């Protein structure tokens, strides 16, 4: 696939509006599109576009396929990775906003720095400073 021009992640969520608040107010995303029926949003931060769709929504052109949000906080079917220049600075910014993280910043042996948090549906979000 050499003709890919962009990419986007789509997550099924239990409450589109709660997830929009988390990503916009907590992580600094911007709303590109917001629809009410069915609830759906497209957000962006830097070059990343993230779509949020109501859990249980059918994929209209794939028979029998629906998107479902998980329910187990200790398991995540997907992970959103946000690459930043300074993970420790972002960690402090999020703490100042009251965003709860799942780990403190950590410097793995392969370099860089990262920490994790979860969105309202339990999807894991990694904030990573690449080595």
BASEDO-876349 format. One line per field, with one value per residue (C-alpha): residue number from 0; y, z, x. Coordinates in steps of 0.001 Angstrom, whole numbers, plus 500000, padded with zeros to 6 digits. Layout:
i: [NUM	...]
yy: [Y	...]
zz: [Z	...]
xx: [X	...]
! end
This chain:
i: [0	1	2	3	4	5	6	7	8	9	10	11	12	13	14	15	16	17	18	19	20	21	22	23	24	25	26	27	28	29	30	31	32	33	34	35	36	37	38	39	40	41	42	43	44	45	46	47	48	49	50	51	52	53	54	55	56	57	58	59	60	61	62	63	64	65	66	67	68	69	70	71	72	73	74	75	76	77	78	79	80	81	82	83	84	85	86	87	88	89	90	91	92	93	94	95	96	97	98	99	100	101	102	103	104	105	106	107	108	109	110	111	112	113	114	115	116	117	118	119	120	121	122	123	124	125	126	127	128	129	130]
yy: [500000	502776	505224	505835	509580	509679	507492	507607	505446	504809	503691	502428	504217	504013	507790	509838	513155	511975	510721	513994	515900	513610	513957	517700	519017	516488	515841	518948	517404	519599	518686	518395	516878	516070	514311	513507	510732	508419	509935	510218	512572	513103	514771	515732	516596	517260	514816	512270	511994	510014	509031	508084	506080	504949	501390	499010	501038	498912	499245	499785	498334	495238	492886	491866	493965	496309	498247	497497	499169	497006	496923	495535	498221	495684	494803	497117	496057	499106	501654	505257	506354	510057	510970	514111	516009	515945	513252	514522	518032	516609	514484	517649	519484	516654	516503	520255	519652	516881	514089	510774	508664	504928	505201	507682	508611	505768	505584	502120	500553	501138	504907	507638	508200	507202	506996	505677	506749	505378	507096	506850	503459	501986	502300	502616	505890	505927	509283	508601	510627	508762	508186]
zz: [500000	498776	498117	501757	502298	505939	508763	511556	514521	515268	518743	519874	523100	525571	525685	522739	524583	527680	525450	523496	526796	527886	524663	524202	527773	529099	526172	523996	520928	518662	517426	513631	513368	515849	514898	517111	515258	515551	518018	516276	516500	514700	516723	515920	517616	515510	512591	514442	513693	516124	515512	518301	517510	519800	521039	519291	516074	512975	510109	507407	504498	506277	507022	510673	511820	514762	516819	520563	523456	526038	529704	531473	532835	532889	529203	526205	522663	521311	522397	521272	521138	521252	520452	522204	522498	526329	528102	531596	530735	529298	532444	534575	532302	532579	536365	536535	534586	536984	534425	536205	534802	535153	535524	536235	533491	532876	530834	529246	528500	524760	525330	525435	528137	528418	530674	530362	531091	530220	528481	529810	528106	529422	526167	526996	525937	525818	525837	524441	523983	521249	521808]
xx: [500000	502177	499323	498325	498067	496957	495785	493264	492288	488602	487526	484126	483203	480303	479726	481004	480571	482488	485295	485357	485705	488564	490538	489837	490028	492520	494833	494446	492770	490602	487122	486992	483502	480748	477521	474547	472675	474407	476912	480285	483263	486530	489277	492846	496092	499168	499068	496869	493160	491010	487404	485021	481909	479110	479627	477275	477197	476847	479304	476665	478614	480014	477134	476849	479836	479507	482021	482057	483857	485577	484662	487744	490110	492947	492642	492719	491855	493664	496232	496554	500207	501021	504625	505853	509135	509237	507196	508019	506784	503548	503128	503344	500873	498365	498799	498126	494871	493881	494244	494835	497659	498240	502011	504762	507224	509667	512851	513037	516424	515927	515720	513165	510588	506935	503913	500385	496840	493402	490516	486936	486449	489675	491634	495301	496963	500759	502538	505988	509123	510965	514692]
! end
